[in-house]
Amino acid sequence: ISNHSSGKMGYAIAGELAARGAEVTLVTGRTALPTPAGVTRCDVLSAEEMYRAATAAFNRADGAVMCAAVADYTPETCADRKLKKGDGELTIRLRRTKDIALQPTRDIAAAIGAVKGTRLVAGFALETDDEEAHAREKLRRKHFDFVVLNSLRDAGAGFRGDTNKVTFVSESGNEPLPLLAKREVAARIADKIETLINE
């Protein structure tokens, strides 16, 4: 599962897994990135569409890699037409999704983690402080097998650019990786998945 902000990393992982012989379904938000060879792509436009597509794909899957950064907040109201530029400021009120009865942004990773059983599920965490504590909390709460932790304090890490610096966080400990090209990070993630599946 990938979206625009996490696209390069998500697409690199999908391509790496497909190159190793996996049947990969990539649920993706709007982006101009090309579909990796051998990957089945499912485009979605909203968080709700991503939830439906991801949970449907997981019903047929042996595992999932969750790297989309889906919004935790949603607009209080939605305009039915384009908002024209005017004088003064524009204020958009946001509400936490749990407070919205009609169109909540559902926690896709938690929903998949809750029904994963023995299947493998990996997730991402992008943090700015108390990085390991937050990653471990996400590992536990969402029933992940491991978390790929990004710290925005590390130069070259995160969604932008062609490099990333991550740490694998699991119940067995931490595995920090050096700064690598995103394609190489994807290969290391695929290695980790293969190791866990073969254990």
N, C-alpha and C positions, 0 to 999 in steps of 0.2 A: 504494500500500500504506500503510495507516494503522492506528493502534491508539488505545486510549483516551488515552494520554499525549500523543500527537501529533495527536489527532483533529481539533481545530478547523482546524489548518493543512492537514492532509491533505484534509479534506472541502472546504475552501475551494478548494484546487487542483483537485480533481476537478470541482467545480461550475463553476469558471472555464473549464476545458478543454472541458467539455461545452457550455457556453454559446457557445463559439467553434466548435462543430460537430464536435468530436472524439467518437468512440465510446469511452466511458470505462468500464472495469471497476474498481471500488473494492473491493480486498480489505481487509477491516477486522476488527479485534478487537472485543470487546464494548464497545458504547457506545450511549447514548441519542440521539446526534445524528441528525437526520433525513437521509435520503438526498437529495443534491442532485438537482434536476430533470435528467432525461436521463441519469442515471448508473445503470449496472447494478451492484448491490451484492452482494458475496459475503462473508457473515459466517463467521468462524472463531473457534475457542475456544482453540487451542493454537498454539505456535510451529511445530510440525510441520504442522498444518493450514494455517497461513499460508504455509509454504514450498511445500507442494503446490499450493495455490490460486494463489499468485503465479507460480510457474514455469509452471503450466499456462496462465494468462492471458497470460504473456509469449510463449508459443509462437505466439499469434495477434496479437501487438501490434507496433506500430511503435516503441514506446518505453515507458519506465517512469519514474515518480517514486517514489523509495523514501524514505518519511518515517516508517516505523514504528520505534519503539525496542524491538526484540526483545531479550529478556534474554540476556546472555552467560553467565549461570550458571543451573544447574537444580538442584532439590532432589536430594539423594543418595537419598532414599527418598520414596515417596508413600503417604499413608495411604489405606486403602480405605473409610474412613468418617470422619465429622465428628469433629474433635478437640474434646473437651469442655473447657471452662474448668476449671482446677484450681489448686491452690496452687503457688507457686514459679514458676520461670522456664521458658520453653519455648525450646529451642534447635533451630534448623533448619540443618542442615549443607548447604552449597552446594558444588558442584564446577564447575570450568570445563568447559564443554561438550565440549571436545576430549578430556577424560579419561573420558568416559562412552561405553561401547560400545553400550548398549541404546537410550537415548533422547536423542541429542544435540540441542541447539538449533542447527540448521544456519544458516550465514550466508547469508541469502536474497539480500542485495545482491551479495555476492561471486559467488554462483552465477549470478545473472542477468548480472552484468558479464562473467563469463567466456565467455558465449555470445552476447553482444549483437551482435557483428559491426558492421554500420554503423548499427544502431538507436541511438536516443538514450536514455541513462540518466542521470538526475539523482538525487543523493542528498543527505541532510542530515547535518550534523555538529553536535552540541551539545557545546561544549567549555568548560572552566573555566581552562585555562592553555595556553600555546603554541598558541593557537587556529589560526593560519594553518598552522603546521607540521603539526599533526594533520590538518587539512582536506586539505592537499596530499598527505599520505601516504595518506589514504583515497581521494582522487581517483585516485592512481596504482594502489593495490592493488586497488581494486574496479572499475577501468576506467570510471569515471564521466566524462561529458562536462563536468559542472560539479557543484560541491557548494554547497549552501545552508548557510552557516556561521552558527550561533547562538552567541553568547558569553553565558554566564550572568553575566558582569560588566557587561553592558549592561542598564540599567534598562528594563523593558518587553519584554524579549526572552524567548524560550523558549516552552514549551508552555502555560503558564498564561496566562489573560487573553485579551483580544481584540486585542492588538497584538503586533508582532514587529519586531525590528531584525536584519537579516541582511546578509551579504556573499556575493556570488557569487564563488566561487573556481574558476578554470579555468586551463588551460595558458597562456591568453593574458593572464592577470592577475587582479586583484581588482576587483570592482564593489561598493563598500559602498552600502547603501541607508539612508535615514533611518528613524527610528521611524515605522511605518505600521500601519494597521489590517490584520489578517490577510487580509482580503478584497483589499486593495490589494497586499499582498505576493504573494498568489496570482496577481493580474493581472500583476505584474512577472515572476514565474516563468514564466507562460504566454507573455509577450512574449519572454523569453529562449529558451524552447523553440522558438517560431515562428521567431526569428532564426536559430537553429542549424539547424533543419530546412531553411530556405530558402537557406542558404549553399551 
